[in-house]
């Protein structure tokens, strides 16, 4: 089968809920992937930051293989010998007292919502069924019906209502709006320290630190969604580290599974985690030994190979190089670490034709929020690979032919 055959097969048998670039990948190593025709591409998306450690990192693959030969799943009906060491490592690296393991990012967000609400009722004393969580416009926290219910993206909400009540939306980056929205029923503020799917939107300097102050002053939990921005992506271990502490509940996922297995969870201190009791919440696969073994290896690679430092150094350089490109089609470049968005001017059309031209040159990036080319390569990427990519990126974003395609 060739590329066209595979795509036709998906079009026939799959729900049409994605609009991928027309490339069919079959192999990956480090920052590189190969398609079914044998063409080589530089991966500049990293599966939305799930592949921070690079494709098939040897240490992570070995951890997966070794554990798969012993025990893969027990459910939480029994203990296993991998979950405890994994959660200890995760807590010690992040500074929280407890962790609750799940699988996908959306599950992590749902878990954080449940924790905040129950804390509001049992600790803060909010009246039954009155708890409110403040969120931000243009957020992206997942695809469950509860989560899309507080999205401002019509494409995410149309046809899926009615939605769960109890969420209040404010403009992203507006700390004064947060302060004004808080009531006696507010139990949490759920926020991305950088909005990824909205187009790598970086809030004003001081926004995160100010929101921390507001939450603490009003007995409101700061719920920090680091699923995409965490584990080195922005040049700190967690993006919140740029301005303050990591909040009261931190949600992690994506790169926690090392690009080979879904692993997520929330982190918090005991006062919050102690609201959970047997039967309150759970997951058949959450904390499974295979995922735990992979998670430990994923964390070790980030630490031992200083991927945080690499992200900071290479990201700062790469962003400066992108900013220096003189292009009539680029409005501005934004981001932190190796999490960068190139914003295409409205009059130049949307970003997809630029991504398609990059694909033709062997670079895989993806448009987000229509006008933004997102660059988020594996944190293991070699500088020489970025230098090669820059030559092609410059030609593509300077090219008038692409903009009118």
Phi, psi and omega per residue, in radians:
X1 nan 2.530 3.103
X2 -1.894 -3.070 -3.088
X3 -0.957 -0.837 -3.119
X4 -1.064 -0.692 3.141
X5 -1.100 -0.799 -3.121
X6 -1.118 -0.756 -3.135
X7 -1.148 -0.696 3.100
X8 -1.098 -0.647 3.120
X9 -1.119 -0.759 3.103
X10 -1.134 -0.760 3.135
X11 -1.038 -0.589 -3.120
X12 -1.344 -0.727 -2.945
X13 -1.819 -0.246 -3.087
X14 -1.795 2.597 2.901
X15 -1.067 2.515 -3.060
X16 -1.590 1.121 -3.082
X17 -1.826 0.159 3.053
X18 -2.407 2.762 3.086
X19 -2.256 1.224 -3.060
X20 -1.279 2.837 2.965
X21 -1.146 2.628 -3.055
X22 -1.393 1.145 3.090
X23 -2.347 2.441 -3.125
X24 -2.051 1.924 -3.032
X25 -1.633 2.534 3.130
X26 -2.298 -0.180 -3.083
X27 -2.691 2.597 3.103
X28 -2.572 2.627 3.072
X29 -2.729 2.131 -3.131
X30 1.093 -2.192 3.120
X31 -1.622 0.070 -3.037
X32 -1.942 2.557 3.030
X33 -2.337 2.744 -3.134
X34 -2.212 2.491 3.119
X35 -1.646 3.138 -3.056
X36 -1.228 -0.204 3.063
X37 -1.637 -0.014 -3.140
X38 1.570 0.079 3.134
X39 -1.349 2.487 -3.075
X40 -1.783 2.405 -3.125
X41 -2.327 2.599 2.985
X42 -1.550 2.116 -3.117
X43 -1.425 1.920 -3.140
X44 -1.897 0.349 3.111
X45 -2.120 -0.545 3.092
X46 1.021 0.662 -3.131
X47 0.889 0.856 -3.123
X48 0.980 0.761 3.069
X49 1.339 0.239 3.053
X50 -1.427 -0.226 -3.075
X51 -2.023 0.775 3.120
X52 -1.002 -0.582 -3.087
X53 -1.496 0.083 -3.110
X54 1.531 2.791 -3.139
X55 -1.213 2.266 3.031
X56 0.932 0.875 3.094
X57 -0.996 2.264 -3.023
X58 -0.963 -0.687 -3.109
X59 -1.209 -0.637 -3.132
X60 -1.281 -0.727 3.098
X61 -1.096 -0.691 3.126
X62 -1.149 -0.698 3.089
X63 -1.098 -0.712 3.100
X64 -1.089 -0.838 -3.085
X65 -1.130 -0.798 -3.096
X66 -1.104 -0.732 -3.131
X67 -1.264 -0.631 3.135
X68 -1.083 -0.455 3.131
X69 -1.436 -0.127 -3.102
X70 -1.959 -1.008 -3.067
X71 -2.861 2.285 -3.089
X72 -1.912 -0.592 -3.030
X73 -2.668 2.381 3.052
X74 -2.171 -0.326 -2.846
X75 1.168 2.986 3.135
X76 -1.478 0.166 3.013
X77 -1.174 -0.377 3.127
X78 -2.326 2.829 3.004
X79 -1.417 2.733 2.918
X80 -2.297 2.856 -2.994
X81 -1.505 0.078 -3.104
X82 -1.882 -0.502 -3.026
X83 -1.139 -0.796 -3.124
X84 -1.015 -0.915 3.108
X85 -1.039 -0.651 3.117
X86 -1.118 -0.843 -3.108
X87 -1.172 -0.610 3.064
X88 -1.081 -0.810 3.135
X89 -1.081 -0.754 -3.121
X90 -1.118 -0.771 3.134
X91 -1.164 -0.731 -3.126
X92 -1.154 -0.589 3.118
X93 -1.303 -0.461 -3.038
X94 -1.835 -0.295 3.099
X95 1.545 0.185 3.093
X96 -1.728 2.780 -3.089
X97 -1.468 -0.520 -3.052
X98 -2.423 2.723 3.047
X99 -2.351 2.603 3.058
X100 -2.187 1.917 -3.015
X101 -1.435 2.441 3.040
X102 -2.324 -2.725 -3.059
X103 -2.115 -1.072 -3.096
X104 -1.747 2.860 3.113
X105 -1.065 -0.766 3.140
X106 -1.043 -0.672 3.076
X107 -1.095 -0.658 3.084
X108 -1.088 -0.747 3.131
X109 -1.145 -0.775 3.105
X110 -1.040 -0.690 3.123
X111 -1.117 -0.731 3.123
X112 -1.122 -0.693 3.108
X113 -1.088 -0.798 3.131
X114 -1.107 -0.727 3.137
X115 -1.097 -0.784 -3.112
X116 -1.134 -0.742 -3.139
X117 -1.128 -0.807 -3.113
X118 -1.173 -0.631 3.041
X119 -1.068 -0.721 3.133
X120 -1.047 -0.683 -3.118
X121 -1.368 -0.748 -2.983
X122 -1.602 -0.393 -3.110
X123 -1.960 -0.919 -3.094
X124 -1.318 -0.509 3.105
X125 1.599 0.451 3.073
X126 -1.181 2.500 -3.137
X127 -1.109 2.593 -3.053
X128 -0.943 2.313 3.083
X129 1.090 0.394 3.108
X130 -1.965 -0.006 -3.059
X131 -1.086 2.425 3.102
X132 -2.175 2.473 3.025
X133 -2.095 2.274 3.128
X134 -1.554 2.349 3.128
X135 -2.224 3.085 -3.107
X136 -1.978 2.553 3.034
X137 -1.065 2.599 -3.132
X138 1.164 0.336 3.126
X139 -1.234 2.788 2.910
X140 -2.461 1.942 -3.129
X141 -2.140 0.056 3.134
X142 2.449 -2.965 -2.970
X143 -2.169 0.135 3.104
X144 -1.245 2.871 -3.104
X145 -1.119 -0.650 3.075
X146 -1.075 -0.813 -3.047
X147 -1.209 -0.792 3.139
X148 -1.193 -0.344 3.113
X149 -1.118 -0.397 3.063
X150 -1.921 0.404 3.023
X151 -1.517 2.597 3.051
X152 -1.726 0.118 3.128
X153 -1.604 1.969 -3.089
X154 -1.066 -0.564 3.113
X155 -1.112 -0.451 3.133
X156 -1.511 -0.366 -3.013
X157 -1.875 -0.473 -2.993
X158 -1.054 2.186 3.075
X159 1.494 0.063 -3.053
X160 -1.977 0.005 -3.127
X161 -1.327 3.044 0.055
X162 -1.334 2.742 -3.016
X163 -1.905 2.837 -3.131
X164 -1.193 2.246 3.083
X165 -1.334 3.064 3.029
X166 1.776 0.261 3.133
X167 -2.173 2.413 -3.139
X168 -2.144 2.278 -3.048
X169 -1.859 2.427 3.078
X170 -2.245 2.827 3.061
X171 -1.102 2.437 3.113
X172 -1.188 2.398 3.094
X173 1.509 0.075 -3.079
X174 -1.920 1.638 -3.112
X175 -1.186 -0.584 3.114
X176 -1.107 -0.651 3.109
X177 -1.131 -0.646 3.073
X178 -1.073 -0.848 -3.109
X179 -1.044 -0.702 -3.117
X180 -1.240 -0.470 -3.071
X181 -1.443 -0.282 -3.069
X182 -1.253 2.333 3.060
X183 -2.235 -3.098 3.113
X184 -1.154 -0.271 -3.136
X185 -1.676 -0.028 -3.101
X186 -1.302 2.167 3.136
X187 -1.929 -0.355 -3.090
X188 -2.789 2.773 3.006
X189 -2.167 1.952 -3.105
X190 -1.689 2.127 -3.014
X191 -2.585 2.558 2.937
X192 -1.629 2.225 -3.137
X193 -1.133 -0.458 2.859
X194 -2.373 2.296 3.133
X195 -1.428 1.957 -3.063
X196 -1.352 -1.036 -3.072
X197 -1.198 -0.363 3.089
X198 -1.291 -0.148 3.103
X199 2.090 0.584 -3.094
X200 0.931 1.030 -3.107
X201 -1.556 2.047 3.136
X202 -1.668 2.185 -3.121
X203 -1.249 2.907 3.091
X204 -1.019 2.594 3.081
X205 -0.955 2.347 3.110
X206 1.575 -0.132 -3.095
X207 -1.095 -0.868 -3.084
X208 -1.119 -0.776 -3.136
X209 -1.092 -0.707 3.131
X210 -1.155 -0.704 3.136
X211 -1.163 -0.580 3.043
X212 -1.047 -0.803 -3.140
X213 -1.063 -0.776 -3.113
X214 -1.111 -0.776 -3.138
X215 -1.098 -0.791 -3.110
X216 -1.136 -0.660 -3.125
X217 -1.208 -0.406 -3.067
X218 -1.959 0.234 3.141
X219 0.959 0.866 3.129
X220 -2.089 2.360 -3.132
X221 -1.326 2.258 3.015
X222 -1.478 1.968 -3.093
X223 -1.852 1.913 -2.971
X224 -1.798 1.932 -3.140
X225 -1.512 1.747 -3.130
X226 -1.888 0.433 -3.104
X227 -1.031 -0.792 -3.113
X228 -1.701 -0.564 -3.063
X229 -1.538 -0.215 -3.024
X230 -1.494 3.108 3.063
X231 1.033 0.758 2.972
X232 1.706 -0.197 -3.000
X233 -0.978 -0.685 -3.035
X234 -1.743 0.189 3.120
X235 1.650 0.004 2.919
X236 -2.215 2.855 3.114
X237 -1.005 -0.736 3.002
X238 -2.308 2.548 -3.053
X239 -1.055 -0.567 3.123
X240 -1.040 -0.411 -3.111
X241 -1.124 -0.296 3.096
X242 -1.152 -0.467 -3.012
X243 -2.300 -0.308 -3.073
X244 -3.033 -2.766 3.115
X245 -1.405 -3.100 -2.951
X246 -1.627 0.243 3.073
X247 1.504 -3.006 -3.104
X248 -1.644 -0.615 3.005
X249 -2.245 2.220 3.089
X250 -2.056 2.317 -3.129
X251 -1.816 2.271 -3.124
X252 -2.235 2.716 3.135
X253 -3.094 -2.588 3.114
X254 0.766 -1.711 -3.050
X255 -1.121 -0.216 3.077
X256 -1.106 -0.413 3.082
X257 -1.647 0.155 3.029
X258 1.052 0.296 3.134
X259 1.376 0.168 -3.102
X260 -2.212 -0.235 -3.061
X261 -2.760 2.432 3.130
X262 -1.278 2.077 3.101
X263 -2.418 2.249 3.107
X264 -2.574 -3.105 3.076
X265 2.901 3.118 3.027
X266 -2.088 2.706 3.095
X267 -2.197 2.433 3.118
X268 -2.863 2.987 3.074
X269 -1.525 3.017 -2.946
X270 -1.079 -0.636 -3.104
X271 -0.975 -0.628 3.141
X272 -1.469 -0.840 -3.084
X273 -1.127 -0.456 -3.114
X274 -1.240 -0.072 3.055
X275 -1.289 -0.315 3.139
X276 -1.502 2.399 3.083
X277 -2.300 2.796 -3.131
X278 -0.890 2.245 -3.129
X279 1.690 -0.251 -3.127
X280 -1.214 -0.693 -2.972
X281 -2.800 2.636 3.133
X282 -3.079 -3.088 -3.125
X283 -2.848 2.252 3.130
X284 -1.008 -0.753 -3.079
X285 -1.632 -0.251 -3.101
X286 -1.057 2.183 -3.104
X287 1.373 0.274 -3.137
X288 -1.119 2.637 -3.043
X289 -1.082 -0.576 3.124
X290 -1.168 -0.840 3.117
X291 -1.117 -0.664 3.136
X292 -1.133 -0.751 3.112
X293 -1.097 -0.743 3.098
X294 -1.117 -0.765 -3.128
X295 -1.052 -0.721 3.098
X296 -1.084 -0.778 3.129
X297 -1.131 -0.690 3.130
X298 -1.067 -0.750 3.117
X299 -1.171 -0.710 3.130
X300 -1.072 -0.716 3.139
X301 -1.115 -0.758 3.123
X302 -1.032 -0.757 -3.126
X303 -1.278 -0.907 -2.993
X304 -1.204 -0.532 -3.117
X305 -1.738 0.176 3.117
X306 0.812 0.909 -3.139
X307 -1.191 -0.424 3.067
X308 -1.141 -0.825 3.117
X309 -1.106 -0.698 3.103
X310 -1.084 -0.744 -3.136
X311 -1.088 -0.743 -3.129
X312 -1.143 -0.843 -3.081
X313 -1.190 -0.922 -3.113
X314 -1.191 -0.637 -3.130
X315 -1.144 -0.754 3.114
X316 -1.070 -0.765 3.125
X317 -1.149 -0.790 -3.094
X318 -1.115 -0.706 3.124
X319 -1.126 -0.743 3.110
X320 -1.075 -0.708 3.136
X321 -1.142 -0.719 3.097
X322 -1.119 -0.708 3.136
X323 -1.142 -0.451 -3.103
X324 -1.425 -0.156 3.132
X325 -1.304 2.158 -3.134
X326 -1.504 1.780 -3.088
X327 -2.280 2.313 3.079
X328 -1.261 -0.178 -3.062
X329 -1.727 -0.195 -3.054
X330 -1.755 2.185 3.081
X331 -1.387 -0.905 3.077
X332 -2.894 2.972 3.101
X333 -2.086 2.390 -3.120
X334 -2.477 2.820 3.105
X335 2.425 3.140 3.079
X336 -2.476 2.552 -3.118
X337 1.001 -2.482 3.107
X338 -1.663 0.839 3.101
X339 -2.362 1.581 -2.901
X340 -2.275 2.410 3.061
X341 -2.080 2.264 3.037
X342 -1.786 2.002 -3.029
X343 -1.583 2.074 3.140
X344 -1.498 2.374 3.125
X345 -1.072 2.536 -3.140
X346 -1.010 -0.688 -3.091
X347 -1.243 -0.193 3.096
X348 -1.646 0.139 -3.111
X349 1.503 -2.994 -3.136
X350 -1.556 3.127 -2.987
X351 -1.450 -0.288 -3.018
X352 -1.045 -0.781 3.124
X353 -1.000 -0.583 3.092
X354 -1.159 -0.716 3.115
X355 -1.159 -0.638 3.109
X356 -1.165 -0.649 3.095
X357 -1.220 -0.660 3.062
X358 -1.077 -0.713 3.099
X359 -1.037 -0.737 3.132
X360 -1.070 -0.411 -3.137
X361 -1.706 0.065 3.091
X362 1.611 0.423 3.120
X363 -2.214 2.180 -3.129
X364 -1.801 1.909 3.011
X365 -2.298 2.914 -3.062
X366 -2.394 2.425 3.078
X367 -1.236 2.616 3.026
X368 -2.440 2.487 -3.111
X369 0.922 0.595 3.026
X370 1.213 -0.785 -2.984
X371 -1.801 0.046 -2.982
X372 -2.127 2.267 2.944
X373 -1.600 2.088 -3.129
X374 -1.682 2.250 3.053
X375 -2.009 2.007 -3.122
X376 -2.558 1.239 -3.086
X377 -1.285 2.908 3.017
X378 -0.936 2.521 -3.116
X379 -1.243 -0.186 3.088
X380 -1.501 0.008 -3.021
X381 -1.039 2.484 3.084
X382 -1.402 2.538 3.130
X383 -1.050 -0.609 3.135
X384 -1.072 -0.596 3.107
X385 -1.171 -0.698 3.097
X386 -1.188 -0.650 3.105
X387 -1.100 -0.735 3.078
X388 -1.082 -0.769 -3.130
X389 -1.107 -0.679 -3.098
X390 -1.033 -0.663 3.131
X391 -1.042 -0.762 -3.121
X392 -1.316 -0.682 3.121
X393 -1.054 -0.748 3.135
X394 -1.044 -0.796 -3.126
X395 -1.131 -0.675 -3.095
X396 -1.212 -0.827 -3.058
X397 -1.386 -0.152 3.002
X398 -1.595 -0.237 -2.979
X399 -1.425 2.080 3.118
X400 -1.160 -0.524 -3.082
X401 -1.108 -0.597 -3.137
X402 -1.181 -0.732 -3.024
X403 -1.135 -0.485 -3.108
X404 -1.791 0.085 -3.116
X405 -1.088 nan nan
